[in-house]
């Protein structure tokens, strides 16, 4: 299981570092959008703080997960982003749903690997 966790940590962390930095460096092309996905992105972009905050959150959490520094915290912090990605693909753009679900599973694997660190948070 340790090898699976290591592989997931590297893949998940590296992906979020890459996607997070892309918000600022624009080295990956953005696929053309139309209809509901375009409307959604235009709406989100109206709040000028949101996209830079999202990119920074992805890059920082991805880096922390990748280098195994505060991984438990970064795994929790990135979960709402991953959940949002899944819900976007469920409700607006279904063709990206399989990859979104892979990221959700990877996030849950990392959370499970850190479950002992969360016990204090979950005490009643």
ZATIVO-205557 format. One record per residue: residue in three letters; x, y, z of N, C-alpha, C, O, CB in turn. Coordinates in steps of 0.02 Angstrom, whole numbers, plus 50000, padded with zeros to 5 digits. Glycine has a CB too. Layout:
BEGIN
  aa   n.u   n.v   n.w  ca.u  ca.v  ca.w   c.u   c.v   c.w   o.u   o.v   o.w  cb.u  cb.v  cb.w
 ALA     X     Y     Z     X     Y     Z     X     Y     Z     X     Y     Z     X     Y     Z
...
// end
This chain:
BEGIN
  aa   n.u   n.v   n.w  ca.u  ca.v  ca.w   c.u   c.v   c.w   o.u   o.v   o.w  cb.u  cb.v  cb.w
 UNK 50041 49940 50000 50000 50000 50000 50043 50063 50000 50023 50115 49974 49953 50000 50060
 UNK 50103 50058 50029 50147 50117 50031 50168 50137 49960 50175 50197 49946 50209 50103 50073
 UNK 50179 50088 49917 50198 50103 49848 50140 50137 49811 50151 50183 49771 50220 50039 49811
 UNK 50079 50114 49823 50020 50145 49792 50014 50217 49816 50003 50263 49776 49955 50105 49809
 UNK 50021 50228 49881 50017 50296 49909 50071 50341 49880 50057 50399 49865 50022 50294 49985
 UNK 50131 50315 49872 50186 50354 49844 50171 50373 49771 50180 50430 49751 50252 50316 49848
 UNK 50148 50324 49733 50131 50337 49663 50075 50389 49657 50079 50435 49617 50110 50271 49628
 UNK 50023 50380 49697 49966 50427 49696 49990 50496 49718 49971 50546 49687 49909 50403 49742
 UNK 50030 50499 49769 50056 50564 49793 50095 50600 49739 50087 50660 49730 50100 50555 49855
 UNK 50137 50564 49703 50178 50595 49651 50134 50617 49592 50140 50674 49569 50232 50546 49626
 UNK 50090 50574 49569 50047 50591 49512 50000 50649 49529 49993 50697 49491 50006 50531 49490
 UNK 49967 50644 49587 49919 50695 49608 49953 50762 49620 49931 50814 49597 49881 50672 49672
 UNK 50008 50760 49657 50045 50821 49673 50072 50854 49610 50065 50915 49602 50101 50806 49720
 UNK 50103 50815 49567 50132 50843 49506 50078 50873 49460 50088 50926 49431 50171 50790 49467
 UNK 50022 50839 49455 49968 50865 49413 49943 50933 49439 49933 50979 49400 49909 50815 49411
 UNK 49934 50939 49505 49909 51002 49531 49962 51057 49530 49944 51116 49523 49884 50993 49602
 UNK 50025 51040 49536 50077 51090 49526 50074 51115 49454 50075 51176 49442 50148 51061 49542
 UNK 50070 51069 49407 50068 51088 49335 50007 51130 49319 50013 51182 49286 50070 51025 49291
 UNK 49948 51107 49340 49887 51144 49324 49883 51210 49361 49859 51260 49334 49825 51101 49340
 UNK 49907 51211 49422 49907 51273 49460 49953 51326 49430 49934 51384 49424 49927 51260 49532
 UNK 50014 51305 49411 50061 51352 49380 50036 51375 49312 50052 51430 49290 50130 51319 49374
 UNK 49999 51332 49278 49973 51351 49212 49927 51412 49215 49921 51449 49167 49935 51292 49181
 UNK 49894 51422 49272 49852 51482 49281 49894 51546 49272 49869 51597 49248 49818 51483 49351
 UNK 49957 51542 49291 50000 51601 49289 50047 51603 49229 50062 51656 49202 50041 51605 49352
 UNK 50070 51545 49207 50121 51541 49155 50093 51525 49085 50127 51536 49035 50173 51490 49173
 UNK 50034 51499 49083 49998 51485 49020 50039 51443 48971 50045 51461 48912 49978 51550 48986
 UNK 50067 51388 48993 50106 51345 48950 50066 51287 48921 50091 51252 48876 50165 51319 48987
 UNK 50006 51276 48945 49961 51225 48916 49904 51262 48882 49874 51307 48912 49934 51175 48971
 UNK 49888 51244 48820 49833 51278 48787 49766 51262 48819 49754 51206 48841 49831 51259 48713
 UNK 49723 51312 48822 49656 51302 48847 49612 51279 48790 49609 51312 48738 49628 51368 48880
 UNK 49577 51223 48799 49534 51201 48744 49477 51250 48734 49453 51282 48781 49506 51130 48759
 UNK 49455 51257 48672 49399 51304 48659 49336 51281 48695 49321 51221 48699 49386 51310 48582
 UNK 49300 51329 48721 49238 51314 48757 49180 51351 48724 49189 51404 48693 49243 51334 48832
 UNK 49122 51322 48731 49062 51356 48708 49003 51333 48751 49008 51283 48787 49048 51342 48633
 UNK 48949 51369 48748 48890 51350 48786 48898 51359 48861 48929 51407 48884 48872 51280 48770
 UNK 48871 51310 48898 48871 51314 48971 48941 51317 49002 48951 51356 49049 48834 51254 48999
 UNK 48991 51278 48978 49057 51284 49008 49086 51354 48999 49118 51380 49045 49104 51233 48977
 UNK 49077 51384 48941 49102 51452 48929 49065 51502 48974 49097 51546 49003 49093 51471 48855
 UNK 49000 51494 48980 48962 51539 49024 48986 51534 49096 48994 51585 49130 48887 51521 49021
 UNK 48999 51473 49118 49023 51463 49186 49091 51497 49196 49101 51533 49245 49028 51388 49201
 UNK 49137 51484 49150 49204 51513 49157 49203 51589 49153 49241 51623 49187 49250 51485 49103
 UNK 49160 51616 49111 49154 51689 49107 49127 51717 49172 49149 51769 49196 49108 51709 49047
 UNK 49079 51682 49202 49051 51704 49265 49102 51702 49321 49107 51749 49361 48991 51662 49283
 UNK 49139 51648 49325 49190 51641 49377 49245 51694 49368 49270 51721 49417 49221 51569 49375
 UNK 49262 51708 49305 49315 51756 49291 49296 51828 49310 49339 51870 49317 49333 51754 49218
 UNK 49232 51841 49318 49209 51908 49338 49235 51927 49407 49248 51986 49421 49132 51912 49337
 UNK 49244 51877 49450 49274 51890 49516 49350 51885 49505 49378 51830 49502 49249 51837 49571
 UNK 49382 51941 49499 49452 51944 49478 49500 51906 49524 49554 51887 49503 49474 52015 49472
 UNK 49481 51895 49586 49524 51860 49633 49521 51785 49625 49568 51750 49645 49506 51879 49704
 UNK 49467 51758 49597 49453 51687 49602 49503 51643 49565 49529 51596 49594 49384 51672 49577
 UNK 49516 51657 49502 49560 51614 49463 49632 51615 49489 49662 51561 49494 49559 51636 49389
 UNK 49660 51673 49506 49727 51671 49537 49728 51633 49604 49777 51598 49618 49753 51743 49548
 UNK 49676 51640 49644 49672 51603 49707 49668 51529 49694 49701 51489 49728 49611 51626 49748
 UNK 49629 51509 49645 49623 51438 49628 49689 51411 49603 49710 51357 49624 49569 51429 49574
 UNK 49722 51448 49559 49788 51426 49533 49839 51420 49588 49877 51371 49591 49812 51473 49480
 UNK 49841 51469 49632 49889 51468 49688 49875 51410 49735 49920 51376 49757 49888 51534 49727
 UNK 49811 51399 49750 49792 51344 49794 49813 51277 49764 49842 51234 49798 49717 51344 49807
 UNK 49800 51268 49699 49819 51206 49666 49895 51197 49667 49919 51142 49683 49793 51205 49594
 UNK 49932 51248 49649 50005 51242 49645 50035 51230 49714 50079 51186 49721 50035 51305 49614
 UNK 50014 51267 49764 50042 51259 49832 50024 51191 49862 50068 51157 49888 50017 51315 49878
 UNK 49960 51173 49858 49941 51108 49885 49975 51051 49847 49998 51003 49877 49864 51099 49882
 UNK 49977 51057 49781 50012 51006 49741 50084 50999 49762 50110 50943 49768 50007 51022 49668
 UNK 50118 51055 49771 50189 51053 49792 50197 51022 49861 50242 50981 49872 50218 51124 49791
 UNK 50154 51041 49908 50158 51013 49975 50146 50937 49975 50179 50900 50011 50108 51046 50022
 UNK 50100 50915 49933 50087 50843 49927 50146 50809 49894 50168 50756 49915 50022 50830 49887
 UNK 50172 50840 49842 50227 50811 49804 50290 50802 49846 50324 50751 49842 50243 50854 49743
 UNK 50306 50852 49887 50367 50849 49928 50354 50818 49997 50399 50813 50038 50397 50918 49937
 UNK 50292 50797 50008 50272 50764 50071 50284 50808 50132 50307 50785 50184 50311 50698 50079
 UNK 50268 50871 50125 50272 50919 50180 50201 50943 50194 50169 50970 50150 50320 50981 50162
 UNK 50177 50933 50253 50108 50950 50273 50058 50919 50225 50008 50950 50206 50100 51027 50274
 UNK 50072 50857 50206 50029 50823 50157 49957 50817 50181 49910 50825 50142 50057 50755 50142
 UNK 49948 50802 50246 49881 50794 50272 49840 50858 50265 49782 50856 50246 49883 50772 50346
 UNK 49871 50915 50280 49837 50979 50273 49823 50994 50200 49767 51015 50183 49880 51035 50303
 UNK 49872 50985 50156 49863 51000 50085 49809 50955 50054 49772 50978 50011 49929 50991 50047
 UNK 49805 50893 50076 49755 50847 50050 49685 50871 50068 49639 50866 50027 49766 50776 50078
 UNK 49676 50896 50128 49611 50924 50148 49596 50989 50110 49540 51000 50088 49608 50935 50224
 UNK 49647 51031 50104 49637 51096 50071 49619 51088 49997 49581 51129 49971 49699 51139 50078
 UNK 49645 51038 49963 49633 51030 49891 49567 50993 49879 49541 50995 49823 49690 50992 49859
 UNK 49539 50960 49930 49478 50921 49920 49420 50962 49892 49387 50939 49845 49457 50889 49985
 UNK 49405 51022 49918 49350 51061 49888 49362 51078 49815 49314 51083 49776 49339 51125 49928
 UNK 49424 51087 49796 49440 51101 49725 49424 51040 49683 49392 51045 49631 49515 51121 49717
 UNK 49445 50981 49706 49432 50919 49670 49356 50906 49667 49331 50887 49615 49468 50859 49704
 UNK 49322 50916 49722 49249 50907 49722 49216 50954 49673 49170 50934 49638 49221 50918 49793
 UNK 49238 51016 49671 49211 51064 49623 49223 51041 49551 49179 51048 49509 49242 51133 49635
 UNK 49282 51015 49537 49298 50990 49470 49250 50934 49451 49224 50932 49396 49372 50966 49465
 UNK 49239 50887 49498 49193 50832 49485 49122 50858 49472 49089 50838 49424 49192 50783 49544
 UNK 49099 50903 49515 49031 50930 49507 49023 50970 49442 48970 50968 49412 49012 50973 49566
 UNK 49075 51006 49422 49074 51041 49358 49063 50992 49301 49023 51004 49257 49140 51081 49347
 UNK 49100 50936 49303 49094 50888 49249 49029 50847 49254 49004 50824 49202 49153 50841 49250
 UNK 49002 50838 49312 48938 50804 49319 48882 50848 49291 48838 50823 49255 48924 50787 49393
 UNK 48884 50912 49307 48827 50955 49290 48834 50996 49226 48784 51015 49197 48815 51002 49346
 UNK 48896 51009 49203 48904 51055 49147 48940 51023 49088 48918 51031 49031 48943 51116 49169
 UNK 48995 50987 49100 49037 50960 49045 49054 50887 49059 49108 50873 49084 49102 51003 49037
 UNK 49008 50841 49043 49018 50770 49061 49078 50736 49030 49101 50685 49057 48957 50733 49042
 UNK 49105 50761 48975 49159 50724 48942 49223 50721 48984 49265 50678 48972 49174 50754 48875
 UNK 49232 50766 49032 49290 50764 49075 49280 50726 49139 49325 50723 49181 49311 50833 49090
 UNK 49221 50697 49148 49205 50664 49211 49251 50605 49229 49271 50600 49287 49134 50640 49209
 UNK 49268 50561 49182 49312 50505 49203 49378 50529 49235 49399 50501 49285 49328 50462 49142
 UNK 49410 50578 49206 49473 50603 49235 49460 50637 49302 49500 50631 49348 49509 50651 49186
 UNK 49406 50674 49307 49389 50706 49370 49379 50654 49425 49400 50664 49482 49325 50749 49363
 UNK 49348 50598 49408 49337 50545 49457 49403 50512 49477 49412 50491 49535 49289 50492 49429
 UNK 49450 50507 49430 49517 50480 49447 49550 50526 49499 49580 50501 49547 49562 50475 49383
 UNK 49544 50592 49489 49573 50638 49538 49538 50634 49605 49570 50639 49657 49570 50709 49511
 UNK 49473 50624 49605 49436 50615 49668 49460 50553 49705 49472 50555 49765 49360 50611 49655
 UNK 49468 50498 49669 49492 50436 49700 49562 50446 49728 49577 50424 49783 49491 50378 49649
 UNK 49606 50479 49690 49674 50491 49714 49672 50534 49777 49710 50521 49824 49717 50526 49660
 UNK 49629 50585 49779 49623 50628 49838 49600 50587 49898 49625 50596 49954 49574 50686 49825
 UNK 49552 50542 49887 49527 50500 49941 49580 50450 49965 49584 50435 50024 49464 50463 49919
 UNK 49621 50424 49919 49676 50379 49939 49725 50416 49984 49747 50390 50035 49712 50351 49876
 UNK 49742 50478 49965 49788 50517 50006 49756 50534 50074 49791 50533 50125 49807 50582 49970
 UNK 49692 50550 50074 49658 50564 50138 49659 50502 50183 49671 50507 50243 49585 50588 50126
 UNK 49646 50445 50153 49647 50383 50191 49717 50369 50219 49724 50344 50275 49624 50324 50148
 UNK 49768 50384 50181 49837 50374 50204 49854 50418 50263 49900 50404 50302 49886 50386 50147
 UNK 49817 50473 50271 49830 50521 50325 49776 50519 50379 49772 50564 50421 49835 50591 50297
 UNK 49734 50467 50379 49676 50467 50424 49694 50473 50498 49655 50501 50537 49637 50404 50414
 UNK 49751 50447 50518 49771 50453 50589 49781 50527 50608 49767 50546 50665 49835 50413 50602
 UNK 49804 50567 50562 49816 50638 50576 49751 50677 50580 49750 50732 50608 49861 50668 50522
 UNK 49697 50649 50554 49632 50685 50555 49590 50668 50616 49540 50701 50629 49593 50668 50492
 UNK 49610 50618 50654 49568 50596 50711 49554 50652 50760 49498 50656 50786 49602 50538 50747
 UNK 49603 50694 50774 49592 50749 50821 49540 50798 50794 49502 50828 50833 49657 50786 50834
 UNK 49537 50807 50729 49488 50852 50698 49417 50824 50703 49368 50862 50705 49506 50864 50626
 UNK 49411 50759 50705 49346 50726 50701 49317 50706 50768 49264 50675 50771 49350 50666 50657
 UNK 49353 50722 50823 49328 50706 50889 49266 50748 50903 49263 50807 50886 49383 50718 50944
 UNK 49217 50716 50934 49155 50751 50950 49162 50794 51011 49113 50826 51032 49099 50701 50960
// end
